[in-house]
Amino acid sequence: MRIREQASWWLGVAERDLERAKRSLEEGDKGAATFWSQQAAEKALKAVLLATRGDFPKTHSIRRLFQELGSNLGLSQEELEEAYELTQFYYLPRYPDIVEGVPDEAISEQTARRAVAIAERVVRAAREALENLSS
């Protein structure tokens, strides 16, 4: 029971991060929108790993988390490839030396919108996977 409760906490935080990403996008904060999108996807995948394995690796890599999970959670190959791209947003919006300038200026609105949409799909898939485990 404790593991399921912890998985639920992780999913709850993922959903809050997704809401932060959406609000940031509405406010025009593209860097924050991409960062919180990555965080939402990462925490959602960690929730599923916790529920199915009892633990998860300490990583920010979306690809590695999917590999550890051994499942695509019903996402298409194209959606998986898009989800893997979220990993860069753990670093890119936070460090100006990566983009050689102000990160928010280097991230387009289209990129930010795409990151939020991808995160939404990952969080939804994780939520459905956890619901299926509970039934």
Secondary structure, 3 states (H helix, E strand, C coil): CHHHHHHHHHHHHHHHHHHHHHHHHHCCCHHHHHHHHHHHHHHHHHHHHHHHHCCCCCCCCHHHHHHHHCCCCCCCHHHHHHHHHHHHHHHCCCCHHHHCCCHHHHCCHHHHHHHHHHHHHHHHHHHHHHHHHHC
